[in-house]
């Protein structure tokens, strides 16, 4: 059974990993769709953090 603290850590690490992968992909091989995905994932991560803190 996963506790809430571990669950939020896993989800946070997933977001950070996804953001890193997309950032590297945008730097190496720029495509507007990857940039859009990156901005969307960053927005989702900020919203997740906001919901967790309030």
Buried (B, 14 or more C-beta within 10 A) or exposed (E): EEEEEEEBEEEBEEBEEBBEEBBEBBEEEEEEEBBEBBEEBBEEBEEBEEEEEE
